[in-house]
Amino acid sequence: MAKEEVRQLALGALYAADVTGVAPDTADMPARARRMVEGSWSGRDVLDAEIASASRGWRIERMPPVDRNILRLALWELRSTDTPVPVVISEAVELAKMYSTVRS
């Protein structure tokens, strides 16, 4: 599975968990997607605090769930992997183009 597909799978799981409030089920995911989801989900309080501190005019709870989870996923990846910064940013932008709105 391509890295882009892994990120899409991880985003879908995080989005569903965020909207339902039920921890994501990662049992049938590839290991990389599982790490991304579990790391982003378990660390969301810390990630959210960091996102909120950088956000201007948007409280984290007011952000659309898909945007909030793209940011969580990207920030987790920046902090927890050796993926180059430009790659993480580019992939986050691509996810936003696919799943978010033009305003986001």
N, C-alpha and C positions, 0 to 999 in steps of 0.2 A: 504494500500500500504506500502510495506517494506521501511525502510529508504534508502536502497541501490537503490531501484527503484525511490524514490523521488529525490535522487541525480542525477541519470541518466536522469530523466525528466528535472531537472533544468539545467544540463549541456547541453542538447540538445537545450533548449530554449536560453541559453546564447550564445552558438556557433552560432545558426542561426542569432541571433541579431547582434553578432559581425561581421559575414561575410556579412550580408546585410546592416548593419547600421540602421536597423529599430528596434525600441524598442520592446522588447519581449511582446507577448500576453500571459498574465497569467490568462485570464478569466476562463478557464476550468481546471485549475490546482488545486490539493489539496492545502490547506492552507500552509502547510510546504514548498512545492515546490515554491509556490508563494512568500513567504517570502524570500527564498534563492535567487530566480531570481531577485526580485525587489531590495533586499539589495545589491546583487553583481553588478547589472547593474547600479543602481543609485550611488553607491560608487566606481565605477570602476576607476575614476581618482585617488582617494586616494589609493585604492588597488594597482593600477598599479605603482604608485610612490614607494610604499613600496616593491613591487615585484622587481622593477627595481633597487632599492638600495641594494637588497640582491643578485641580479643576477650578475654573473661574465661571461663576454664574450657574453652576449645576451641582446640586447635592447628589451624592451617589444613588440615593433611593429614588430620585426623580429621573435618572437616566433610563432610557429604554433598556429593557433586560438584555437584548442582544448586544447593544453597545457596551453595557457594563461588563458583560462576559467576554467580549473581545478584548477589552482593556485588562481584565483580570488574567486572561490567558496569556496575553503578550507580556504583561509585567512579570508573571510567574516565570515565563520562558526566559526573559532577560535576566532574572535573578538566579535561576536554577539550572540553566544549561549553558553550554558553550556555543550556542547558535549565535552567529554574528548579529550585532545590533541592526544593521540595515536589512537583514533578512527577516528578522522578527517584525520590524516596523512595516516592511513591504507586505508581509503576509497578513498582518493585522489590517492594513488598508484594503487588501484584496477581500478579506472576510467581510469588512464593512461594506464594500461595494456590492458584494453578492447578497448580503443578508440584512443590511440596514437601509436607511433612507438617505436621500441626497443631503438633507439638512445635517444629518449626523456626520 
